[in-house]
């Protein structure tokens, strides 16, 4: 309609000009106005009128031919053709498409709308044509093209999101493959193509029949046929992903479970254990009132048919007193130590008290008379780590989940990634427990414990020399 109006306006202007010229010529031939003329011309107007009349008179024999040629030229001149973006006004909006393109259910509706938006995108690309490469595509055209493309992709994404996770891949037997087959059916359907054309005015369909026919013909070519089966897990797993993931997870406990077990360099009665500092209180003196008692716990179970199993364990309870130089006695009560001691023996007891607390745990027993030394290695082992065990376990589980998510594209699934990371963390924990943790305890027994014993021996020697 815009092209017709522009050409018609110009043609009417040319025709009006031509008729005006012919009128001037006719007036020139009729001579000057009569005395009764209500608008007589001035002398200047008569001179100009005579000049124009003489010029047009010479052209009058071919004036009709000139008029016809001018009209033909105007009709054929591209410069006066329609605005190349005028087609945008006839394109349907997203809301119009979603309102007028519905199916029997959401699955069918998604297929129909996907095809419509895909065709609208292809149509805008075709109508833009070479103007895209020439840099003449307008912002309005770009917006229309990108809107259709984005809505097409969003339609597919929404459809896949509505399907179960195991039905979103493109292979035979999945719902997504069935949906794409439905898409191809609508692309090739003449009836659906007629419904698509109904979205446009009849004049638009007529003006752009070639582009619309090309797009309809493209729909006759089906999409790639889906594979006959889902790709196997082995084909999707990178051969090096699992070993690398395992090693990464294995190294984490070794780095996370930082341990500390050593004495202060100058003070043998100050202990750094895990994330805490302990003061080693001690008492030295001759033993009085030594007693030892064993308690036995019996466990059993079973039935007469399958037999009854019985087991037992014995726990040694010891109590003795250390006579101090000031006359008072320090009570020592041990459970599970089975430390050899008798009345009259010179013995030292050491207990570790965490800074800021009042009570502690027995750590070292030294019998200076027999040269026997015992230490609470289980206490050291339990408190060796700088962080609490529960905190470390939560961090390790979070690591397994994180590595599982990151490794999913490489190993094929989150379950495989999580299981591999979990196995690595367990292996790393075992390495730390048997290889690294043991080295700390061995170092304490071989280096730190002798320092404590030597300090106690010096105290016992001084105590013995005191009357």
PyMOL commands that set and color helices and strands:
alter all, ss='L'
color gray80, all
select helices_A, chain A and resi 2-30+43-76+78-80+86-90+94-100+106-131+139-161+165-167+175-188+190-197+202-207+209-218+233-236+241-256+377-382+389-411+414-465
alter helices_A, ss='H'
color red, helices_A
select strands_A, chain A and resi 261-263+270-273+276-303+307-323+329-335+346-354+361-367+372-375
alter strands_A, ss='S'
color yellow, strands_A
deselect
rebuild
show_as cartoon
